[in-house]
Each structure stands twice: as C-alpha cells, then as structure tokens.
Amino acid sequence: MKLTEKDAKFLETLKRLMESKDLWVELKPGQPSHMVLRGTYGDKVYRAFRMTRQGVRWRFLRIHNDVYVSAFTTILCIEQIFGTQLRDHAIRISKERYALRQEAMRNEFEAASAVRDGGEDSPKLPVSEGDQTKHPHHEPHESNMGDDAQPQEPRGDGR
C-alpha cells in the first residue's frame, strides 16, 4: 500500500496535534499488538482534520497499522532472506523517490498557479476552431472515430 496525498496531509496534521499533546499514540498489547490513537476528539480535532472521529480513527488505523507495519513486515521478510546487505541501497532509492515526488508536487502546484494566474509561461491549451466554449481536451464524439468512419445519419424511427 502506498500513502496518498490525503494521508500525507493527515500525518502532518496529526503531528501538530501530537506536539500540542491533544493526541498521542499508545501500543495496545495483543496477538498481534497494534497502535491506537488516544486523546480528546473534540472540536479542535474535528476542525484540524475536517472529518469525523470515526474518519480520524479509520485513517490512523489504516496508515499506522496497515501501511506502516506492512512496510516493516516486508523489510523483515526480505532481510531474513538476503540479510541487511541491500538495506543501504533501498534507503538511498527510497530517499531519491521521495525527493522526486516532492519536487513533482511542487512543480504541479507552480504550473497550476501559472495557469490560474495566466502567466506568460502558462501552457496554451488548444481549443476547437468552431467552438471556444468546449473544454480543450474534450473533442466532439465524431473525432473519436477512426479515420474511415463516417458519422451516422439520424434514423427516421426516433432511435
């Protein structure tokens, strides 16, 4: 499982609330043990996350007990077979991928703001000649047909 953008924002908000001591994480023993989120789920938490208590609990459990723990389970399995000799490579690659993803997100936001603000460097989107109101990426249905296909004439029976 991979983290989504919503997951990343959730983690950032969770960190702020944990630093302010509104929420904390505890280990609940069992077979297997699991992490639980503790604290007061009042209005402050609702405003911070913009979701219900149940939504906060669900996302926490998914990220911390599914995604995070599964990643370590995978690592333990691989290292049991190959040892730790590949760990440095894996850490380097994961850091590079993370940095590339962060850069791509920054570029997307910069490109989106340039288009929104109508800057000179903003991409010029093609628009069909006859209709300036259509979305530039949606062409009429006939254009999606093959080169030799002809639009069908309406049938006289109403179908």
N, C-alpha and C positions, 0 to 999 in steps of 0.2 A: 504494500500500500504506500502511496505517496501522499505527502501533505499538499493540500490545496492552498490557494491564496487566502480563503476564509480561515483555514486552520492557522496559517501564519499570523493573521491579524488577531485571532483568538488567543494565540500564545503570547503575543505582545501585550494584549490587554490583561491576560492572566498574570503575567509577570508584574505589571504595575500594581495589581490588586494584592498580589502576594507580598510585594515590597512594602505596601502600606498596611500589611497584617490583616486585611479584610478576609483573605482566603489563605489556606495552606493545604499542603498535601500530606497525607498520612498513609502508611503501609498497613493494609488490613491483612493479618496473617490468615493462612488457609492453605489448601492444596488445590491449585496454586494460590499464592498470595496475590494481592492486587492493590493498586493505588486508588485512594479515594480523595475527593476534594472536600475540604471542611471549611466552615466559616459561616458567616451570615449572608444569606442570599436575599438581601433586602433591595430597596430601590436603587442603591448605589451600584450594585452588581447588575441589576436589570438595565440601568442607564448605560453602564460601561459596555456591556455585551450586546445590548439591543436584542435580547432573546429571553425566553422564559427560564426559570430554574431548571426545568427538565431539559431544555435545549443546552444549557451550560453543562449540566451533568453528562448528557449524552456525548457532546463533543469532547469533553475532558476524558471520559472513559475510552472513547474511540482512539483519540490521539495517544494518551499515556499508556493505556493497557493493551491496545491493539497495535498501532503503528510503531510506537517507541519500543515496546517489549519485543515485538516480532522482529524488528531490525536486529536487536541483540541476539535473539534466538538464531537468526540466520547466520550472524557473525560467529556465534559459538559453534554451530554445525560446520561451517567452512573451516574454522580454525582447528576443530577437532580432527579433520581430515588432513589439512595441509600444514597445520601449525600456524604460527604467527608471522611467518616469513613474508606473507603478502600484505600484511596489515599496513605497512608504510605506504605501499602503492595505492591501496584502497583509500586511505585517508587523504593522500595527495589528490587523487582523482575526484573524490567527493568534494574537497575544498574548491577545486577548479570548477566543477559543475555548479556548485553553489554560487561562486563568484560570477560565472557566466549567466546564471539565471537572474541574479540581482541586477546585472548590467542590462540584460534584455528587458527586465521590468522597467528600469529607469528610462531606457530608450523608447519603450512603448508609451510611457507617460509623457515624455518630451514630444514625441510625434503626435500624440493625441492633442496636447495643448497647442502645438503649432497649427494643426488643422482647425481646432476650435477658434484660435485667435486669428487665423487667416494670414499667418506669416508668409514671407516671400518664399521660404524654403518648404512650405507645406505642399504635399503632393497634389497635383492637379488631377482630379478624377474625370474620366471620360463620361460624357453624357450623350445619349442618343440624339441625333440631329433634330428629329421631328418633335421630341417631347422633352422639355427641360425639367418637367416635374417628376419624372420617374427616378427611382434610385439608380445610381450609376452602375451598380453591379447586377441589377435585375433587367434582363432584356425581355422583349416580348416572347411569348411562347413559340412562335414560328421560328425564331432564331435558334432554338434549341434542337430543331430537327436537323437531319442530315442534309448534305448539300443537294441531293437529288429528291428530297421530299418536298411535296407541294402542300400548302395549306388546303384543308378540305373545305368545300363549299357547304354552307348550312343545308341540312336536309329539309325537305318540304313537310315532313311529318312531325316536326317540332322536337326531334331528338338531336 
